[in-house]
């Protein structure tokens, strides 16, 4: 199962690149990976931040930040027993948000996706191999529920509204408001 957006061609260049690479990487790992994945997903978070600080009627700082981060989810094994199986108090985590290009450069984004997918897949396979070995030595588990629920895929696409932030207006407001504290 691969979560790919069917209508990616009509969407943003980023969504198209993510969809194409998800399908390509999933197919390759499914054929050549040991253990093969049965689920993969890519998630990109686009964050913009504006910070304006003022004190005593003066502007102290004004900054704008913009970043995109990628999270990769890979599940290997089977929905019954996979790499996300919890044993004791451990909380499996295979990815940490990796930065990707702000512009929609397919070459740059593909390289970031491949590197992140490879890193996550290696951690996933190592954990699943260790879990299978440990499971053979362990007594019958009290929780025999599946590790992953197979449901009908849902597709949704929406573009976030553009941030409307007037830094000059906020700087003027904060100068005026912070000046009141000097009284």
Secondary structure, DSSP 8 states (H G I E B T S, - for coil): -B---TTGGGS-HHHHHHHHHHHHHHHHHHHH-SS-EEEEEEEEEEEEEEEEEEETTEEEEEEEEEEEEEEEEEEEB-SSSBTT---TT--------EEE-SS--HHHHHHHHHHHHHHHHHHHHHHHHHHHHHHHHS---S----SS------------------HHHHHHHHHHHHHGGG-
